[in-house]
Amino acid sequence: VAVMVFALGALVVYESYQLGSTWGSDGPEAGYFPFYIGLLICISGVVVFVQSALRYRSDTKVFVESGQFRQVMIVLVPTVAYVLGVQTIGIYVSALAFIALFMRFVGKYSWLRSGLVGLSVSVIAFLLFEIWFKIPLPKGPVETLLGY
């Protein structure tokens, strides 16, 4: 787990560096704050790894029970799918699917309510970011078909 945390932190650091992680003439560049957050994540991963390595033989307590691990995976797997979906089908369709499916399968809401909430959140986010604030977010084939 510590190695995964370090790797994710390193990815954040790398991507932030690509965006620009210094202080520009008009203030911080786009990657300034994510760069330092990623750096803290990397340092945390190293600290956890070292602590785990030092206690490996002496600590015999169970880290996580199967029920607890299942709860973590119920959140982790859809979140990873959402992040991958943002890269392939865009943020708005991914958000709709993530919210609707999470509500349906984890929250046990009806398909109608889940779909309406997912659609509403995606439409509001689209209007807020793309139309009002003029901030482009990752788009996929649906937005391309609609001309955005």
DSSP file (Angstrom, degrees, kcal/mol; ACC not computed):
  #  RESIDUE AA STRUCTURE BP1 BP2  ACC     N-H-->O    O-->H-N    N-H-->O    O-->H-N    TCO  KAPPA ALPHA  PHI   PSI    X-CA   Y-CA   Z-CA
    1    1 A V     >        0   0    0      0, 0.0     4,-2.5     0, 0.0     5,-0.2   0.000 360.0 360.0 360.0 -41.8    0.0    0.0    0.0
    2    2 A A  H  >  +     0   0    0      1,-0.2     4,-2.4     2,-0.2    47,-0.1   0.872 360.0  51.5 -62.8 -36.4    2.8    2.4    0.8
    3    3 A V  H  > S+     0   0    0      2,-0.2     4,-2.7     1,-0.2    -1,-0.2   0.897 109.8  49.6 -67.6 -39.7    4.4    1.8   -2.6
    4    4 A M  H  > S+     0   0    0      2,-0.2     4,-2.7     1,-0.2     5,-0.2   0.915 110.4  50.4 -63.7 -42.1    1.1    2.5   -4.3
    5    5 A V  H  X S+     0   0    0     -4,-2.5     4,-2.4     1,-0.2    -2,-0.2   0.925 112.2  47.5 -61.4 -44.1    0.7    5.7   -2.3
    6    6 A F  H  X S+     0   0    0     -4,-2.4     4,-2.7     2,-0.2    -2,-0.2   0.927 111.7  50.2 -62.2 -44.5    4.3    6.8   -3.3
    7    7 A A  H  X S+     0   0    0     -4,-2.7     4,-2.1     2,-0.2    -2,-0.2   0.906 111.6  47.5 -62.9 -42.4    3.6    5.9   -6.9
    8    8 A L  H  X S+     0   0    0     -4,-2.7     4,-2.2     2,-0.2    -1,-0.2   0.903 112.3  50.1 -65.5 -40.0    0.4    8.0   -7.0
    9    9 A G  H  X S+     0   0    0     -4,-2.4     4,-2.5    -5,-0.2    -2,-0.2   0.899 109.4  51.5 -62.7 -40.4    2.2   10.9   -5.3
   10   10 A A  H  X S+     0   0    0     -4,-2.7     4,-2.7     2,-0.2    -2,-0.2   0.879 108.2  52.1 -64.7 -37.4    5.0   10.6   -7.9
   11   11 A L  H  X S+     0   0    0     -4,-2.1     4,-2.7     2,-0.2     5,-0.2   0.913 110.0  48.3 -63.7 -42.6    2.4   10.7  -10.6
   12   12 A V  H  X S+     0   0    0     -4,-2.2     4,-2.4     2,-0.2    -2,-0.2   0.915 112.3  49.3 -63.0 -42.9    0.8   13.9   -9.1
   13   13 A V  H  X S+     0   0    0     -4,-2.5     4,-2.4     2,-0.2    -2,-0.2   0.934 113.1  46.8 -61.5 -46.7    4.3   15.5   -8.8
   14   14 A Y  H  X S+     0   0    0     -4,-2.7     4,-2.1     2,-0.2    -2,-0.2   0.940 114.8  44.9 -62.5 -49.3    5.2   14.6  -12.4
   15   15 A E  H  X S+     0   0    0     -4,-2.7     4,-1.7     1,-0.2    -1,-0.2   0.885 113.9  50.2 -64.2 -38.3    1.9   15.9  -13.9
   16   16 A S  H  X S+     0   0    0     -4,-2.4     4,-1.6    -5,-0.2    15,-0.2   0.889 108.4  52.4 -67.0 -38.9    2.0   19.0  -11.7
   17   17 A Y  H  < S+     0   0    0     -4,-2.4     4,-0.4     1,-0.2    -1,-0.2   0.897 107.1  53.1 -62.4 -39.9    5.6   19.7  -12.9
   18   18 A Q  H  < S+     0   0    0     -4,-2.1    -1,-0.2     1,-0.2    -2,-0.2   0.868 109.7  48.7 -62.4 -37.2    4.4   19.4  -16.5
   19   19 A L  H  < S-     0   0    0     -4,-1.7    11,-0.4    -5,-0.1    -1,-0.2   0.797 131.4 -86.8 -71.4 -28.8    1.7   22.0  -15.8
   20   20 A G     <  -     0   0    0     -4,-1.6    11,-2.2     9,-0.1    12,-0.4   0.301  41.7-167.0 116.5 109.8    4.1   24.4  -14.2
   21   21 A S        +     0   0    0     -4,-0.4     2,-0.2    10,-0.2    -4,-0.1   0.109  55.5  89.9-116.3  21.7    4.9   24.1  -10.5
   22   22 A T  S    S-     0   0    0     -5,-0.1     7,-2.2     5,-0.1     2,-0.7  -0.536  85.2 -91.9-109.9 179.6    6.7   27.3   -9.8
   23   23 A W  E     -A   28   0A   0      5,-0.2    -2,-0.1    -2,-0.2     2,-0.0  -0.839  47.5-158.2 -93.4 114.4    5.6   30.8   -8.7
   24   24 A G  E >   -A   27   0A   0      3,-2.6     3,-1.2    -2,-0.7    -4,-0.0  -0.157  34.8 -91.9 -84.8-178.2    5.0   32.8  -11.8
   25   25 A S  T 3  S+     0   0    0      1,-0.3    -1,-0.1    -2,-0.0    -2,-0.0   0.772 128.3  40.7 -66.7 -25.5    5.0   36.6  -12.3
   26   26 A D  T 3  S-     0   0    0      1,-0.4    -1,-0.3     0, 0.0    -3,-0.0   0.195 128.9 -78.6-107.9  15.8    1.3   36.7  -11.6
   27   27 A G  E <  S-A   24   0A   0     -3,-1.2    -3,-2.6     0, 0.0    -1,-0.4  -0.794  83.7  -6.9 122.5-165.0    1.2   34.1   -8.8
   28   28 A P  E     -A   23   0A   0      0, 0.0    -5,-0.2     0, 0.0    -7,-0.1  -0.380  67.3-124.5 -69.3 141.8    1.3   30.3   -8.6
   29   29 A E    >   -     0   0    0     -7,-2.2     3,-1.7     1,-0.1     4,-0.4  -0.260  37.3 -89.9 -76.2 173.5    1.2   28.3  -11.8
   30   30 A A  T 3  S+     0   0    0    -11,-0.4     3,-0.2     1,-0.3    -9,-0.1   0.797 125.5  41.5 -58.7 -33.0   -1.5   25.7  -12.3
   31   31 A G  T 3> S+     0   0    0    -11,-2.2     4,-2.2   -15,-0.2    -1,-0.3   0.359  85.6 100.4 -98.4   7.5    0.6   22.9  -10.8
   32   32 A Y  H <> S+     0   0    0     -3,-1.7     4,-1.5   -12,-0.4     5,-0.2   0.962  89.3  33.2 -58.9 -59.1    2.1   24.7   -7.9
   33   33 A F  H  > S+     0   0    0     -4,-0.4     4,-2.2     1,-0.2     5,-0.2   0.920 118.8  51.4 -69.9 -43.5   -0.2   23.5   -5.1
   34   34 A P  H  > S+     0   0    0      0, 0.0     4,-2.8     0, 0.0    -1,-0.2   0.866 105.9  58.7 -60.2 -32.9   -0.8   19.9   -6.5
   35   35 A F  H  X S+     0   0    0     -4,-2.2     4,-2.1     1,-0.2    -2,-0.2   0.946 109.7  41.3 -59.3 -48.9    3.0   19.6   -6.8
   36   36 A Y  H  X S+     0   0    0     -4,-1.5     4,-2.1     2,-0.2    -1,-0.2   0.836 113.7  52.5 -72.5 -31.7    3.6   20.1   -3.1
   37   37 A I  H  X S+     0   0    0     -4,-2.2     4,-2.2     2,-0.2    -1,-0.2   0.926 110.5  49.0 -65.3 -43.4    0.6   18.0   -2.2
   38   38 A G  H  X S+     0   0    0     -4,-2.8     4,-2.4     1,-0.2    -2,-0.2   0.881 108.7  53.5 -61.4 -38.6    2.0   15.2   -4.3
   39   39 A L  H  X S+     0   0    0     -4,-2.1     4,-2.5     2,-0.2    -1,-0.2   0.913 108.6  48.8 -62.0 -43.6    5.4   15.7   -2.7
   40   40 A L  H  X S+     0   0    0     -4,-2.1     4,-2.5     2,-0.2    -2,-0.2   0.883 109.8  52.5 -63.1 -38.0    3.7   15.3    0.8
   41   41 A I  H  X S+     0   0    0     -4,-2.2     4,-2.4     2,-0.2    -2,-0.2   0.920 109.8  48.8 -63.6 -43.1    2.0   12.1   -0.5
   42   42 A C  H  X S+     0   0    0     -4,-2.4     4,-2.2     2,-0.2    -2,-0.2   0.936 111.7  48.2 -60.6 -47.3    5.4   10.7   -1.6
   43   43 A I  H  X S+     0   0    0     -4,-2.5     4,-2.5     1,-0.2    -1,-0.2   0.905 111.1  51.2 -61.1 -41.6    7.0   11.5    1.7
   44   44 A S  H  X S+     0   0    0     -4,-2.5     4,-2.7     1,-0.2     5,-0.2   0.907 108.3  52.1 -62.2 -41.7    4.1    9.9    3.5
   45   45 A G  H  X S+     0   0    0     -4,-2.4     4,-2.2     1,-0.2    -1,-0.2   0.902 110.7  47.4 -60.9 -41.7    4.4    6.8    1.4
   46   46 A V  H  X S+     0   0    0     -4,-2.2     4,-2.6     2,-0.2    -2,-0.2   0.919 112.0  49.9 -65.9 -44.0    8.1    6.5    2.2
   47   47 A V  H  X S+     0   0    0     -4,-2.5     4,-2.7     1,-0.2     5,-0.2   0.930 112.4  46.7 -61.0 -46.5    7.4    7.0    6.0
   48   48 A V  H  X S+     0   0    0     -4,-2.7     4,-2.5     1,-0.2    -1,-0.2   0.901 112.2  51.3 -63.7 -40.3    4.7    4.4    6.0
   49   49 A F  H  X S+     0   0    0     -4,-2.2     4,-2.5    -5,-0.2    -2,-0.2   0.932 111.9  45.9 -61.9 -45.9    6.9    2.0    4.1
   50   50 A V  H  X S+     0   0    0     -4,-2.6     4,-2.3     2,-0.2    -2,-0.2   0.923 113.4  49.5 -64.0 -44.6    9.9    2.4    6.5
   51   51 A Q  H  X S+     0   0    0     -4,-2.7     4,-1.6     1,-0.2    -1,-0.2   0.917 112.8  47.6 -60.2 -43.0    7.6    2.1    9.5
   52   52 A S  H  X S+     0   0    0     -4,-2.5     4,-0.5     1,-0.2    -2,-0.2   0.901 111.0  50.7 -65.5 -41.2    6.1   -1.1    8.1
   53   53 A A  H >< S+     0   0    0     -4,-2.5     3,-0.6     1,-0.2     4,-0.3   0.879 110.5  49.5 -65.3 -37.3    9.5   -2.6    7.3
   54   54 A L  H 3< S+     0   0    0     -4,-2.3    -1,-0.2     1,-0.2     4,-0.2   0.812 119.3  37.3 -71.9 -29.0   10.8   -1.9   10.8
   55   55 A R  H 3X S+     0   0    0     -4,-1.6     4,-2.2    -5,-0.2    -1,-0.2   0.316  84.3 109.9-102.2   7.6    7.7   -3.5   12.4
   56   56 A Y  T << S+     0   0    0     -3,-0.6    -1,-0.1    -4,-0.5    -2,-0.1   0.890  86.8  30.5 -55.8 -49.1    7.3   -6.4    9.9
   57   57 A R  T  4 S+     0   0    0     -4,-0.3    -1,-0.2    -3,-0.2    -2,-0.1   0.797 121.9  48.7 -81.9 -29.8    8.3   -9.3   12.1
   58   58 A S  T  4 S+     0   0    0     -4,-0.2     2,-0.8     1,-0.1    -2,-0.2   0.729  94.0  77.9 -87.3 -21.7    7.2   -7.9   15.5
   59   59 A D     <  +     0   0    0     -4,-2.2    -1,-0.1    -7,-0.1    -4,-0.0  -0.791  45.9 163.4 -95.1 110.1    3.7   -6.8   14.6
   60   60 A T        +     0   0    0     -2,-0.8    -1,-0.1     2,-0.1     2,-0.1   0.378  35.5 116.8-107.0   2.8    1.4   -9.8   14.5
   61   61 A K  S    S-     0   0    0      1,-0.1     2,-0.4     2,-0.0    -2,-0.0  -0.397  75.5-104.7 -70.1 149.0   -2.0   -7.9   14.6
   62   62 A V        -     0   0    0      1,-0.2     3,-0.2    -2,-0.1    -1,-0.1  -0.611  25.4-154.4 -74.3 128.3   -4.3   -8.3   11.6
   63   63 A F  S    S-     0   0    0     -2,-0.4     2,-0.3     1,-0.3    -1,-0.2   0.930  74.1  -0.4 -70.9 -46.5   -4.2   -5.0    9.6
   64   64 A V        -     0   0    0      4,-0.0    -1,-0.3     3,-0.0     2,-0.2  -0.996  67.9-134.6-147.9 138.0   -7.6   -5.4    8.1
   65   65 A E     >  -     0   0    0     -2,-0.3     4,-2.6    -3,-0.2     5,-0.2  -0.503  34.6-105.4 -88.3 163.8  -10.4   -8.0    8.3
   66   66 A S  H  > S+     0   0    0      1,-0.2     4,-2.2     2,-0.2     5,-0.1   0.853 119.3  52.1 -61.4 -37.2  -12.2   -9.2    5.3
   67   67 A G  H  > S+     0   0    0      2,-0.2     4,-1.7     1,-0.2    -1,-0.2   0.897 112.0  46.2 -65.4 -40.2  -15.4   -7.2    6.0
   68   68 A Q  H  > S+     0   0    0      2,-0.2     4,-1.9    -3,-0.2    -2,-0.2   0.899 111.8  51.1 -67.6 -40.9  -13.4   -4.0    6.3
   69   69 A F  H  X S+     0   0    0     -4,-2.6     4,-2.4     1,-0.2    -2,-0.2   0.886 107.4  53.9 -64.4 -38.4  -11.4   -4.8    3.2
   70   70 A R  H  X S+     0   0    0     -4,-2.2     4,-2.0    -5,-0.2    -1,-0.2   0.908 106.7  51.6 -62.1 -42.5  -14.7   -5.4    1.3
   71   71 A Q  H  X S+     0   0    0     -4,-1.7     4,-0.9     1,-0.2    -1,-0.2   0.895 110.4  48.8 -61.8 -40.6  -16.0   -2.0    2.4
   72   72 A V  H >X S+     0   0    0     -4,-1.9     4,-3.0     1,-0.2     3,-0.7   0.922 111.4  49.1 -64.8 -43.2  -12.8   -0.3    1.1
   73   73 A M  H 3X S+     0   0    0     -4,-2.4     4,-2.2     1,-0.2    -2,-0.2   0.822 101.2  63.7 -67.7 -30.7  -13.0   -2.1   -2.2
   74   74 A I  H 3< S+     0   0    0     -4,-2.0    -1,-0.2     1,-0.2    -2,-0.2   0.820 116.1  31.5 -62.3 -29.6  -16.7   -1.2   -2.6
   75   75 A V  H <X S+     0   0    0     -4,-0.9     4,-1.6    -3,-0.7    -2,-0.2   0.837 119.2  52.5 -92.5 -40.5  -15.5    2.5   -2.8
   76   76 A L  H  X S+     0   0    0     -4,-3.0     4,-2.5     2,-0.2     5,-0.2   0.921 105.0  52.0 -66.4 -47.0  -12.1    2.0   -4.4
   77   77 A V  H  X S+     0   0    0     -4,-2.2     4,-2.3     1,-0.2    -1,-0.2   0.935 112.5  43.6 -62.2 -49.4  -13.1   -0.1   -7.5
   78   78 A P  H  > S+     0   0    0      0, 0.0     4,-2.3     0, 0.0    -1,-0.2   0.873 113.2  53.8 -63.3 -33.0  -15.8    2.3   -8.7
   79   79 A T  H  X S+     0   0    0     -4,-1.6     4,-2.3     2,-0.2    -2,-0.2   0.910 109.2  47.2 -66.9 -41.4  -13.5    5.3   -8.0
   80   80 A V  H  X S+     0   0    0     -4,-2.5     4,-2.4     2,-0.2     5,-0.2   0.914 112.0  51.0 -63.9 -42.5  -10.7    3.8  -10.1
   81   81 A A  H  X S+     0   0    0     -4,-2.3     4,-2.4    -5,-0.2    -2,-0.2   0.893 109.5  51.4 -61.0 -39.3  -13.3    3.1  -12.9
   82   82 A Y  H  X S+     0   0    0     -4,-2.3     4,-2.3     2,-0.2    -2,-0.2   0.932 109.4  48.8 -62.4 -47.1  -14.5    6.7  -12.7
   83   83 A V  H  X S+     0   0    0     -4,-2.3     4,-1.2     1,-0.2    -2,-0.2   0.909 113.8  46.1 -62.0 -42.7  -10.9    8.1  -13.0
   84   84 A L  H  X S+     0   0    0     -4,-2.4     4,-1.2     1,-0.2    -1,-0.2   0.884 110.9  54.4 -66.0 -37.6  -10.3    5.8  -16.0
   85   85 A G  H  X>S+     0   0    0     -4,-2.4     4,-3.2     1,-0.2     5,-0.9   0.862 100.6  58.5 -64.0 -36.7  -13.6    6.8  -17.4
   86   86 A V  H  X5S+     0   0    0     -4,-2.3     4,-0.6     1,-0.2    -1,-0.2   0.889 107.5  48.4 -59.2 -38.5  -12.7   10.5  -17.2
   87   87 A Q  H  <5S+     0   0    0     -4,-1.2    -1,-0.2    -3,-0.2    -2,-0.2   0.794 124.5  28.4 -72.1 -28.5   -9.8    9.8  -19.4
   88   88 A T  H  <5S+     0   0    0     -4,-1.2    -2,-0.2    -3,-0.2    -3,-0.2   0.851 135.5  18.2-104.1 -42.6  -11.8    7.8  -22.0
   89   89 A I  H  <5S-     0   0    0     -4,-3.2    51,-0.5     1,-0.2     4,-0.4   0.360 109.1-103.8-116.2   4.7  -15.4    9.1  -22.1
   90   90 A G  B  X< -B  139   0B   0     -5,-0.9     4,-1.5    -4,-0.6    49,-0.3  -0.010  31.6 -82.1  92.5 162.6  -15.0   12.4  -20.4
   91   91 A I  H  > S+     0   0    0     47,-2.7     4,-2.4    -5,-0.2     5,-0.2   0.833 119.3  53.7 -74.1 -33.8  -15.9   13.8  -16.9
   92   92 A Y  H  > S+     0   0    0     46,-0.5     4,-2.1     2,-0.2    -1,-0.2   0.929 112.9  40.2 -73.6 -44.4  -19.6   14.4  -17.4
   93   93 A V  H  > S+     0   0    0     -4,-0.4     4,-2.5     2,-0.2     5,-0.2   0.897 117.1  51.3 -69.1 -39.3  -20.6   11.0  -18.6
   94   94 A S  H  X S+     0   0    0     -4,-1.5     4,-3.0     2,-0.2    -2,-0.2   0.907 110.1  49.1 -62.9 -41.6  -18.3    9.3  -16.1
   95   95 A A  H  X S+     0   0    0     -4,-2.4     4,-2.8     2,-0.2     5,-0.3   0.917 110.3  51.1 -64.6 -42.7  -19.8   11.4  -13.3
   96   96 A L  H  X S+     0   0    0     -4,-2.1     4,-2.5     1,-0.2     5,-0.3   0.951 115.0  42.2 -57.6 -50.1  -23.3   10.5  -14.4
   97   97 A A  H  X S+     0   0    0     -4,-2.5     4,-2.7     2,-0.2     5,-0.4   0.919 115.3  49.8 -64.1 -44.7  -22.4    6.8  -14.4
   98   98 A F  H  X S+     0   0    0     -4,-3.0     4,-2.3    -5,-0.2     5,-0.2   0.944 115.5  41.5 -60.6 -50.0  -20.4    6.9  -11.2
   99   99 A I  H  X S+     0   0    0     -4,-2.8     4,-2.6    -5,-0.2     5,-0.2   0.939 117.8  46.2 -65.3 -47.7  -23.1    8.7   -9.2
  100  100 A A  H  X S+     0   0    0     -4,-2.5     4,-2.3    -5,-0.3    -2,-0.2   0.935 117.2  42.3 -63.4 -47.1  -26.0    6.7  -10.6
  101  101 A L  H  X S+     0   0    0     -4,-2.7     4,-2.8    -5,-0.3     5,-0.5   0.887 114.7  50.6 -69.7 -37.6  -24.4    3.3  -10.2
  102  102 A F  H  X>S+     0   0    0     -4,-2.3     4,-2.2    -5,-0.4     5,-1.6   0.936 112.8  46.6 -64.5 -45.4  -23.0    4.1   -6.8
  103  103 A M  H  <5S+     0   0    0     -4,-2.6     6,-2.0    -5,-0.2     5,-0.3   0.913 116.5  45.8 -61.2 -41.7  -26.4    5.3   -5.6
  104  104 A R  H  <5S+     0   0    0     -4,-2.3     4,-0.4     4,-0.2    -2,-0.2   0.956 124.0  28.2 -68.8 -50.8  -28.1    2.2   -7.1
  105  105 A F  H  <5S+     0   0    0     -4,-2.8    -3,-0.2    -5,-0.2    -2,-0.2   0.817 134.0  27.5 -88.3 -31.3  -25.8   -0.5   -5.8
  106  106 A V  T  <5S+     0   0    0     -4,-2.2    -3,-0.2    -5,-0.5    -2,-0.1   0.861 131.0  35.7 -94.9 -44.9  -24.4    1.0   -2.6
  107  107 A G  S   <S-     0   0    0     -5,-1.6    -3,-0.2    -4,-0.1    -4,-0.2   0.615  96.1-135.7 -85.5 -12.8  -27.2    3.3   -1.6
  108  108 A K        +     0   0    0     -4,-0.4    -4,-0.2    -6,-0.3    -3,-0.1   0.792  48.2 154.2  62.8  30.5  -30.0    1.0   -2.8
  109  109 A Y        -     0   0    0     -6,-2.0    -1,-0.2     1,-0.1    -2,-0.0  -0.441  51.0 -88.6 -81.5 164.0  -31.9    3.8   -4.4
  110  110 A S     >  -     0   0    0     -2,-0.1     4,-2.5     1,-0.1     5,-0.2  -0.253  32.5-114.4 -68.1 160.3  -34.2    3.2   -7.4
  111  111 A W  H  > S+     0   0    0      2,-0.2     4,-2.8     1,-0.2     5,-0.2   0.895 116.2  53.3 -60.7 -40.1  -32.9    3.3  -10.9
  112  112 A L  H  > S+     0   0    0      2,-0.2     4,-2.5     1,-0.2     5,-0.2   0.954 112.2  41.8 -62.1 -51.7  -35.1    6.4  -11.6
  113  113 A R  H  > S+     0   0    0      2,-0.2     4,-2.5     1,-0.2     5,-0.2   0.915 115.8  50.4 -62.8 -43.6  -33.8    8.4   -8.7
  114  114 A S  H  X S+     0   0    0     -4,-2.5     4,-2.4     1,-0.2    -1,-0.2   0.929 113.1  45.5 -61.5 -45.9  -30.2    7.3   -9.2
  115  115 A G  H  X S+     0   0    0     -4,-2.8     4,-2.7    -5,-0.2     5,-0.2   0.901 112.8  50.2 -65.0 -41.8  -30.3    8.2  -12.9
  116  116 A L  H  X S+     0   0    0     -4,-2.5     4,-2.6    -5,-0.2    -2,-0.2   0.909 112.8  45.8 -65.2 -41.9  -32.0   11.6  -12.3
  117  117 A V  H  X S+     0   0    0     -4,-2.5     4,-2.6     2,-0.2     5,-0.2   0.937 114.3  48.4 -66.6 -45.6  -29.5   12.6   -9.6
  118  118 A G  H  X S+     0   0    0     -4,-2.4     4,-2.0    -5,-0.2    -2,-0.2   0.920 115.1  45.0 -59.4 -44.6  -26.5   11.5  -11.8
  119  119 A L  H  X S+     0   0    0     -4,-2.7     4,-2.7     2,-0.2     5,-0.2   0.912 112.9  51.1 -65.7 -43.2  -27.9   13.3  -14.8
  120  120 A S  H  X S+     0   0    0     -4,-2.6     4,-2.7    -5,-0.2     5,-0.2   0.925 110.5  47.7 -61.4 -45.9  -28.7   16.4  -12.8
  121  121 A V  H  X S+     0   0    0     -4,-2.6     4,-2.5     1,-0.2    -1,-0.2   0.911 113.5  48.3 -63.2 -42.1  -25.2   16.6  -11.2
  122  122 A S  H  X S+     0   0    0     -4,-2.0     4,-2.4    -5,-0.2    -2,-0.2   0.915 113.3  46.5 -65.7 -43.0  -23.6   16.2  -14.6
  123  123 A V  H  X S+     0   0    0     -4,-2.7     4,-2.7     2,-0.2     5,-0.2   0.921 113.8  48.1 -66.1 -43.5  -25.7   18.8  -16.3
  124  124 A I  H  X S+     0   0    0     -4,-2.7     4,-2.8    -5,-0.2    -2,-0.2   0.915 112.5  48.9 -63.7 -42.3  -25.2   21.3  -13.5
  125  125 A A  H  X S+     0   0    0     -4,-2.5     4,-2.8    -5,-0.2     5,-0.5   0.907 111.5  50.3 -63.3 -41.2  -21.5   20.7  -13.5
  126  126 A F  H  X>S+     0   0    0     -4,-2.4     4,-1.9     2,-0.2     5,-1.1   0.946 113.5  44.5 -61.2 -48.6  -21.4   21.2  -17.3
  127  127 A L  I  X>S+     0   0    0     -4,-2.7     5,-2.7     3,-0.2     4,-0.6   0.924 116.0  47.9 -61.5 -44.5  -23.3   24.4  -17.1
  128  128 A L  I  <>S+     0   0    0     -4,-2.8     5,-2.1    -5,-0.2    -2,-0.2   0.949 124.6  26.0 -62.7 -52.3  -21.2   25.7  -14.2
  129  129 A F  I  <5S+     0   0    0     -4,-2.8     6,-3.6    -5,-0.2     5,-0.2   0.944 129.8  33.9 -82.5 -49.3  -17.8   24.9  -15.7
  130  130 A E  I  <5S+     0   0    0     -4,-1.9    -3,-0.2    -5,-0.5    -2,-0.1   0.899 129.6  26.3 -78.3 -41.6  -18.2   24.9  -19.4
  131  131 A I  I  <<S+     0   0    0     -5,-1.1    -3,-0.2    -4,-0.6    -4,-0.1   0.942 130.3  28.3 -91.0 -54.8  -20.8   27.6  -19.9
  132  132 A W  I   <S+     0   0    0     -5,-2.7    -3,-0.2    -6,-0.2    -4,-0.2   0.950 133.1  27.5 -78.6 -50.1  -20.6   30.0  -17.0
  133  133 A F  S   <S-     0   0    0     -5,-2.1    -3,-0.2    -6,-0.3    -1,-0.2   0.608  92.7-136.2 -89.6 -11.7  -17.0   29.9  -15.9
  134  134 A K        +     0   0    0      1,-0.2    -4,-0.2    -5,-0.2    -5,-0.1   0.871  52.4 146.5  57.9  39.5  -15.6   28.9  -19.3
  135  135 A I        -     0   0    0     -6,-3.6     2,-0.3    -7,-0.1    -1,-0.2  -0.919  42.7-140.9-107.5 109.7  -13.4   26.3  -17.8
  136  136 A P        -     0   0    0      0, 0.0    -6,-0.0     0, 0.0     3,-0.0  -0.528  19.6-171.2 -74.0 132.3  -12.9   23.3  -20.1
  137  137 A L        -     0   0    0     -2,-0.3   -45,-0.1     1,-0.1   -11,-0.0  -0.760  43.9 -66.0-113.5 165.4  -12.9   19.9  -18.4
  138  138 A P        -     0   0    0      0, 0.0   -47,-2.7     0, 0.0   -46,-0.5  -0.266  59.1-166.5 -56.9 128.1  -12.1   16.5  -20.0
  139  139 A K  B     -B   90   0B   0    -49,-0.3   -49,-0.4   -48,-0.1     0, 0.0  -0.784   7.0-163.2-116.1 159.8  -14.7   15.7  -22.6
  140  140 A G     >  -     0   0    0    -51,-0.5     4,-1.6    -2,-0.3   -51,-0.2  -0.412  48.0 -64.1-123.7-159.7  -15.5   12.5  -24.5
  141  141 A P  H  > S+     0   0    0      0, 0.0     4,-2.3     0, 0.0     5,-0.2   0.798 124.6  59.5 -66.0 -30.0  -17.4   11.4  -27.5
  142  142 A V  H  > S+     0   0    0    -53,-0.3     4,-1.6     1,-0.2     5,-0.1   0.940 107.6  45.2 -64.9 -46.2  -20.9   12.5  -26.2
  143  143 A E  H  4>S+     0   0    0      1,-0.2     5,-3.0     2,-0.2     4,-0.4   0.859 111.1  54.4 -65.5 -34.8  -19.8   16.1  -25.8
  144  144 A T  H ><5S+     0   0    0     -4,-1.6     3,-1.1     4,-0.3    -1,-0.2   0.907 106.7  50.9 -64.0 -42.5  -18.2   15.9  -29.3
  145  145 A L  H 3<5S+     0   0    0     -4,-2.3    -1,-0.2     1,-0.3    -2,-0.2   0.840 109.6  51.2 -62.6 -33.3  -21.5   14.8  -30.8
  146  146 A L  T 3<5S-     0   0    0     -4,-1.6    -1,-0.3    -5,-0.2    -2,-0.2   0.493 122.6-106.9 -83.0  -3.4  -23.2   17.7  -29.0
  147  147 A G  T < 5       0   0    0     -3,-1.1    -3,-0.2    -4,-0.4    -2,-0.1   0.696 360.0 360.0  89.4  20.0  -20.7   20.1  -30.5
  148  148 A Y      <       0   0    0     -5,-3.0    -4,-0.3    -6,-0.1    -5,-0.1   0.374 360.0 360.0-113.9 360.0  -18.7   20.9  -27.3
